[in-house]
């Protein structure tokens, strides 16, 4: 296959290679699907124990791949982090780094059969038992999804069904997980949820269709659906992306207050570092399917140690600081089908040390009780304070612009 690509200019793949890759992928995905669809699976196969009872979720070396006709995309490639009970953990990173796929792996909503969680453990503390989500059969997961783990999706207009009224879509959550519940009781509880998310005309909104509501109202409805059964974990996938600043602040305040009221945890995905700074207790920074740095919000914002994290911090505009040109991280993310066997960020890194950074991928190094980083250059970065680092990066880019 490599010879064929070189002959045609690097991006070419022959029809024969495509057929061969497709056959190999089908064997893998068929085996995964057969395992996933089993009925009457004994609990001993998917019930496990938490490493720390204070956590609600533990990702342990999780690998989620997409098997395509031109190769395997390692969207999540060995991710490990924890979500403590009652805390908010923020996932940050540029588009395509694996944040949403990590969450979808936890919900077992990765697009199958091409997408599969092929290895690793996702331990979830459901209260009465601990489940390894990666091995939990589909019939058991149906009862967990929506009741113990819920998700606020990125775009409410595409998540709400346009042909059903708002009330029917909230009622469905109660009726699906409580088969003996009467429709009248479900209606009452749905209206209570609409009031809980600060919708003034709850009875009127109950009878409306999604297109009759504003973006902020639709997002509140999505939050009402997600919190209807008081889940132990709320996954918020960029919940404020399409909203204006004032509505963003209201939604974030609402999420924070409701989380504390029901003693839940939040897994927050966003590109907005301001939202992370306001909401998150812990931050996980992802790049090209891997976790490159994790720690408390204070660790990440005041003591960033991975060059990628530093680049993200410098890329955001700051009120009161005048710059001629906003910083952007130079270079491109490597091809997800043909990832390098060294540090994925090496070719874009200002601090790389040769030949060390061209060797094996760096392991996670613990800098403190809460702060970890996967970088050979973290010691070199630590010698600078935060302002010196940003000045250094800005100077390098200014010199590149002049050149």
Secondary structure, 3 states (H helix, E strand, C coil): CHHHHHHHCCCCCCHHHHHHHHHHHHHHHHHHHHHHCCCCCCHHHCEECCCCCCEEEEEEEEEEEEEECCEEEEEEEEEEEEEECCCEEEEECCCCCCHHHHHHHHHCCCCCCCEEEEEEEEEEECCCCEEECCCCCHHHHHHHECCCEEEECCCHHHHCCCCCEHHHHHHHHHHHHCCCCCHHHHHHHHHHHHHHCCCCCHHHHHCCEHHHCCHHHHHHHHHHHHHCCCCCEEEEECCCCCCCHHHHHHHHHHHHHHHHHHCCEEEEECCCHHHHHHHCCEEEEEECCEEEEEEEHHHHHHCCCCHHHHHHHHHCCCCCCCCCCCCCCCCCCCCCCCCCCCCCCHHHCCCCCCCHHHCCCCCCEECCCCCEECCCCHHHHHCCCHHHHHHHHHHHHHHHHHC
